[in-house]
């Protein structure tokens, strides 16, 4: 008899397959010591192994695009982190530890420092341990961490996936993902959606799934069916995900316009967005030319980098987010390394208080890039919390001739006071990942908090509604650029709340467009009311799915 395990739905689609679990972790090296005379050789071996891991990850990042490239670049930077390397070397020289044991202990100590700091910096602890395992594997000759390759399509089951593993998933081999940990905005969720792999995270009972058993995963409903019948397996395999194409014009069934845009992080991702017929870019993350550097890139370097994205969208809107440094993206030239709680610290626009020259040079570079290309450039600041911050940012943009200056709404205070924020900001973009995290006080990686860490939370939807109402009082448009925008079932709810544009991973554009094209604007408003009337996120999602059952069944979503 079949049984159903439930979790958080993060990437839609249905798939049936044989379970393959992640392999056992790299074993902990024994606590052995070496002779002091061998320290130089041990340090040399440690350096060579660290360099090999860093170079391998960097090479993978160079071959990847978009979010996957970002994730791999961050992990490669972690492998090259001098803090980890110096501590491991110290443990070899002062404690006479073997290279494997030294890096193991050094990484554990660093991870222990990061974990209490709260998200998103605490998320780096997992990256540190992933790098630790890769370096130890390089030193000891054991198989490094990685996704299995059984030679046939399979359902991947794990506690969670390291970002570097998720970024290298092959959708032809991995037909679905189920994890016992993680949350709706974890790297596993974001990249599974970008790759089009059905996925459910925070699955209660996932750790009981065994290699070789057949399951049916429904990434839209958030379920994993154990011991399915032949008919249930056949139905899942027949429900092949339809490969749709977006025609480049987002609208509801009655013609209400909804801009469907793409999130991009570099020129390669911009080309993928063009290929998916995105109407423009709703979030251009500019960190790609800042990360991994000890000094700020020059204005000329920034201009060249930005033009690589703007040139792909001639005549179309590109919303450029200024530097979102801090928390999980520390940069030595704008952030401190000793903040007690970086997630609630100096990040985003707040870095401009102590380093206004960095923002000024970036705005100069954006203005010069915009003047050299024909894209319709809008600029927004991350982590705006107050009216004064919005006012000062708009003034800084105007000083550089950038007339479309907006605010990211990620802080609940900005959502609740949006009428005053939008007296100055000419548009808004809701970053639902951080807005949800801050509103619900929930670490997005904790599986136990997955039901809190979702934009389906009625409290979060109320903040979206409040933002739109405040913006509309001044005739300002509001978009959503967080992961919520890629949820085809949530999209009509957001539109019904007053959102006028949705920006997402390019792969999600066609599904979101297909759902919107089947519902009228009036029905979107009705769906928004249905969601807001529910007591919690699960009830809101279930109620809207019931209301949309005719559409979802027809579209196989």
N, C-alpha and C positions, 0 to 999 in steps of 0.2 A: 504494500500500500504506500502510495507516495506521501511525502511530508513536505511542507513548505517552510523554508527559512526566510526570514525577512531582514531587510537592511535598508540603507539609504540609497535610493535610485540616483545615479549620477551620470549615466550615459545610456541613452535609449537604445532599444532594439532587443530582439529575442534570439537566442541561440541555444542549441543543444550540443553537448560534447562530453568527452571523457575528461575527468578531472586529472590534472597534473599539478602537484604541489611544488612549491619552491624547494630547492635542495637544502640540506642541512647547512647551517652557517659555517663559516671558516672556523676551525677549532682554535680555542685559546692556546697560545704558545705556553709551554711549561716555564715555570719561574726558574730558569737556569742562568748561571753567570758565566762570564768569560774571563780569561786572564787579562790583566791590565795591558799587557804587551800587544794584545789583539784588538785594542780599542780603535786604532786608526783604520784597520781593515774593516771592522764592524761598522764604523761611521760611514766609510766609503760605500759599503754594500747597502746601507740604509739610504744614502743619498741616491744611489743608482736605482733602487726599487721605487723610491718616491718619484723620481723623474720619469721612470717608465710608466707609472700609473697616471701621472699628470699628462704626459704626452699622449697616452692612449685615449684618455677622456677628451683632451683638447682636439684630437683628430676626429673623434666621433662628433664633437660639437661643430666642427667645421663642415661636416657632411650633413648635419641636420639643419632644420629650418625652424623658425618661429619659436614657440614655447619650448620644444625639445632642445633646441640649440641653447636657449637661455639656461635651462636646467643643467645641461651637461657642462656649460661654461662655468656655472657656479660650483659644481662638484669638482671640476678640474682646478678651479681657484682654491678650493678647500685642500686639495692634495698638495698644492704649492704653498699653503699657508706657512709662513716662517715660524709662527707660534708653535705649531705642532712639530715641525722639523727640529726647531731648537730644543724643545723639551725632550724629544726622543733622543737627540744627540747627548744632551746632558745626562740622561738616565744611563746611556751606554758608558760615558766617561766616568761619571761619579758613582754610579751604582753597579757598574760592570755587568749590566744586563745584556742579553743577546739582542740583536737588532729587532727581531720579531716581538720579543717581550717588551722592549723599550717603547716601540711605537704603539703597542697595545695599551700599555699603562698611560702613556701620554695622551692618547686619543680618549680614553675613558675619563681622564681627569678633565680634559677640555669639554667633553660632552656633559659632564656633571656640572660644570660651570654654566653651560648654556641652558640646560633644562629648566632651572627655576626662574629664568628671565621672562617666561611667557612668550606667546606667539607674537610675531613670526620668528623671532630669533631662536626660540627653543626648537623650531623645526630643523635648525642647522645641526642639532645633536645627532639626528639620524644620518645626515650627510657625513659627519665626522666619523661615525661608526662604519659607514659604507666605505669611506676612504681607508680607514684602519684595516678593514677586512681585505681590501684590494692590495694594500701594501704588504700585509702579512702573507697573503697568498703568493705574491711576487717573490718574497724572501724565502718561503718554505717550499715552493713548487707545487702547492695544492691548487685545485680548481678554484678560480676566483668567483666572487658572487656573480650571478647572472640568471637570466630567464632560461629554463630548460629548453632543449631542442629534441623532443622525442621522435621527430620524423613524421608527425601527423598533426592535424588540427586538434586543439585541445582547449579546455577551460582552465585558466590559470587560477589557482587558489593559493593565497598567502596571508600571513598576518597583515602585512602591508608591503608595498614595493618601494625600494629606494628610488629617488628621482632619476638616477642614472640608468637604472633598470627599466623604469617606465618609459623613459625617453627613447629606448631602443627596441620597444616592442614591435613585432611584425604582425600586422592585422591579418595576414594570410594564414598565420599559424595559430595565433591566439584569438579564438572566436568569441571569448567572453572572459571577464575577470570578476572574481569574488574575493573580498578581503574581510578579515575579522576586525580590522582597525581602520583608521582613516576617517575622513569626513567629506562632505559634499564639495569642498573647495580645496582639498588636498591635491598634491601633484598627480597622484594616481587618477583622481577624478578628472582633473583638467586635461591631462594628456590622453586619457581613454576617450574622452569626448572629442578631442582634436583628431584622434585616429579613427573615430567611428566604431570603436569596440564597445559592445554592450558591457556595462559594469555596474556592480552593486557593492557598496562598501559598508563597513560596520555591520556585517551580517552575523546575527546571533546564531551560533552553532557552526560557523564556517570552519572552525578548527577541528571539527569532527569529520569533515569531508575527507575521503581517502582516495589515493591514486587508483585510477581504473574504474571508478564508479561513474555512471552517466547522470548528468544533471541538465536541467533546463534553466537558463538564466534569463530573466526579464528585466532589463536595465531601466525600463520605463516605470514599471510597477514596483521595483525594488525587491524582487523575490528570487530565490533559488529553490527549484523543485528537485527533491531527491527521489530516487526510485520512480521516475516517471514511466507512464505506460507507453507502449509503442505509438499509440495515437497521439499522445502529448509530445513525444519526441518528433514525430512526423509533422505535427502542426507547427512546432518551432522551426524546423528545418524548411518547411514550406513558406513560413513567414519571412522570406528573404528580405533583408533591408533594401528598400527601393533606392536605387541611385538616381536621385532627382537632380535637376539643374535649376538654379535660380535665374530668372530672366532679367534681373537687375532693376526690378521695380517692385518694392514692397508696398503692399496695400491690403486692406480688408476686402471682404466680399462685395461691399458696397462702395469701394473706391477710396476709403479713408487712407491717406498716405501715412506710411510708417517707414522711415528710412532704415534700411538694413545694411549695416556697415561691418567692417572687420577690425579686429584687434591685431596689430602687427608690432613686431619688435625689431625688424631689420629689413633691408632691401629684399632679401630672399622671401621673407614672409609677405612683403608687399606684392610680389609677383604671384604668390599663391592666392592672395586676396583678389587680384585682378582676374586670375583664371577662374575664380568662383563667382565672378560678376558682382562683387561687392559694390555697393553704390558709392563707397568712399571708405575712409578710415575713421572710426569713432574713438580709437585709442591707439596712438603711436607712442610706444614706450621708448623713451630716449636713452635709457640706461645702458644700452648695448655699447655705446661708445665711451662710457665712463667706467664700467665694471672691470675689475682686474688691473686697475692702474693705481700707481702711487701718487700721480700728479694729474691735475685736471687737463683734459684735452684742450688744445688750442681752439680759438674761434674758427680758424681755417679748417681744422680737422672736423669740427662739428658741422660746419656748413656742408662739407663734402658728404658726410654721413647722412645728414638730413635730406639732402638733394636726392640721394639714392632711393628714398621712399617717396618724396614729393613728385619726382619725375614720373612715377608709375600711375599717378592719379591727376593728370592734367585736366583742369576744369572741374574737378570734383573736390568735395570736402575732405580735408585731412585735419583731424583734431590731435594736436601735439601736446602731450603731457610733459611738463617740465620735470626736471630731475626728481625722482622719487627715491632719494637716498635715505639711509637710516634703517633701523630694525634689522631685517634680514639682508639688507643691501648696504652694509657699512662701507664708507669711502673715507680714506684717511684725510682727505683735504676738506671734508665738510662735517664729519661725524666723530664723536668721541667713542673710545672703546671701553669706557668704564661706566656707562649708564646703568643704573640699577634695574630699569624696566624699559628697554628700548621700544617695545611695541607701543608704549604710551609716552614716548620721549620725543627727541628732536628728530623728526623725520618729515619727508616731503617739503612743503613750503616752509616749515619751521627752520630748516637749515639756513634759509636766507636771512634770518635775524642776525646770526653771527658771521655769515659769509654772503653778504648781499652782492659782492662782486662776482660770485660764481653764477648766480641767477642772472645778473646783468649781462654777463658775457654769453650765457646761453640764449637769452632773448635776442641779443645782437645777432647771434648765429642763425637763430630761427628766422629772424626778419630778413637777413641776407639770403638765406636759402629760399624763402618765400618769394623774394623779389626776382630770383633767378629762374624760378619755375612758375608754371601756370596753375598750380593747385590752389584751391580755396582754403587757406590756412587759418584754422582756429587754434587758440592756445589756452590750455587750462592748467591750473595748479592743483597738485594733490594735497590732501589733508587740510583743506580749508575748514576752520572751525568757527570763525567769528566774522562779523561784518567788517571790522577794521582790516582783517587779513584780505578779504575780498577786495575792499577798496584799494589797499596798497598794491595788490597784485595787478589790478586793472590799470592803475596809474603807471606802474612799471612797464606794462605792455604798451600802453599808449605812447610812452616816451620813446619807444622803438618803432612806432608806426604800426603796431599790431592792434587792430581795432576790434577783433573778436576775441575777447578775453573772458574766460569762464572759470567755474569752480567745480572741483570734484566734491561730491557729497558722500563722504565716507564716515563722518563724525555725526552721531545723532544730534548734537547741538545745532549743526548747520542745517539739518533737515527740519528741525523744529522751528528754527528762526529763518527759514528760507525767504520769507517775504522781505526781510531786511538784507539778506545776502544778495538777492537778485535786484536790489536797487542799484547795484554796482556790476555784478557779474552778468555778462550778456547771454550766458547759457549755462546749463548745468549738466553734469554727467555723474550718475550715481554708480559708485563702485560698490556693488552689493556684497562682495567678499568681505571687505573690512567693515562696511556698515552692519552686516549681520554679526560679525565677530564682536564688534564693540557694543551693539545693542543687546546681544544675548549673553555677553561675558563668557564666551565659549571658545576654547581653543579648537580651531578647525580640524586639527589632526586627531583629536581624541575620539575614538569610536564610541565611547560611552556618551559623548555629547553630540553625536551625529544628528539626532532629532532636533537639537537646538541650532546647529550650525547650518541652517538652510534658509534660503530666502523665501521659502514658503511660510515661514513663521508669520502669522498675522501681524505681530508687532512690527516686523520689518516692512511688511506691505503698508502698514499705517504710516511709516516714515517715508516710504515712496510717495504715497498719496499726499502727505503734508508738503513734501518737496515740490511736487508738481503744482499744487494749489498756490504755494508762495511764488513760484516762478511765473505761473500764468497770470497772476495779478499784475505783472509788469510786461506780459507778452513775451516772456523768455522761454525758449524751448528746453526741454529736459530729455536726456537720453539715459540709457543704462549701458554700462560697459563691463560690468562684472559677469561672473559665470552664469548668473540668472538669465541673462539675455540669450544664452544658447539653449535654454530649456524651452522646447517647442510648445509644451503644455502651459508653461507659465507666461509665455509671450503675450497671449491675448489678455491675460490678467493685468500685466504691466501696461499694455496699451489702454485698457479700460480705466486704469488709475491715472492716466494722463501723460504717460511716457510717449514721446514722439519719434524716438529713434532707438534702435537696438544694435549694439556692437558686440561681435562674437568671433569665435574661431571660424575661419572660412567654411569649414566642413559643415557647420550647423546652419548656414544660411538657407539652404534649399528646404530643409525640414521646417524651419521657422516660417519661411515664406508660404509653404504649402498649408500650414495650419491657419495662418492669418487669412489666406485667400478663401478659406471655407467659412469664415465667421464674419458677421457684420460688426460695425463699430458698436452698435447698441448691444449686441450680444457680448462683446468684450466688456462693456460696462456692467452688464449683468453678472458675468463671471467674476469680475473684481468684487462686486458686492457679495457674491457667494463665498469667495475666499476670505474676505474680511469678517464674515459672520461666524467663521469656524473657531473652535476653541484652541486648536493647535495646528502645527504644520502638517502632520499626517492627515488630519481631518480635512484641511484646506486642499491638499493635493488630491485626496481621494474624491472630494466633492466636485472639484473642477474636472477631474478625469471622468467622473460619471456624467457630468453635464456635456462633456465633449466626446462621449463614447462613440457616437456615430462618426465623427470626424476621425478619431484616432484609429478605429477599426478599418475605415476606408483607406487610410494612409499607411497602415501597418506601423503604428508608433506606440 
